[in-house]
Amino acid sequence: MYARCDVVTSGYPGDKPLGSAWMMSCSLTDKGDASSNVLPNKCPIVNGQSGASLIEGRPKGDGTRYYARGIVSFEVCQSVCDAACCGGKVQYNGVLKITPYFQGFIDTHRNFRPNSEDSEFE
């Protein structure tokens, strides 16, 4: 378990003006089940931020070193209304941990550039 882990994420939350980017920060006090690929948390993440990275900053020398710890993936609600948590009653948000396997996938695809003949990307 973390004694405390300060993290930030940024994205386009659905409860803010359309197209506006926002950053949020919070502290994690529990990294969840070590055998799980999911990091449950109570950070103020909302719909629209899925796919954003959760970044931890750690002091290093005279500055800070940043580590992507996971990808914002889902929220678990006490009850659901119109595809969102009713009354903001989020039990927890789920972040997919960047495991060695996931890091390998990222590294493999990081420089992918679709070719011009690929109609899906036109």
Disulfide bonds with the S-S distance in Angstrom:
Cys26-Cys43 1.82
Cys77-Cys85 1.82
Cys81-Cys86 1.75
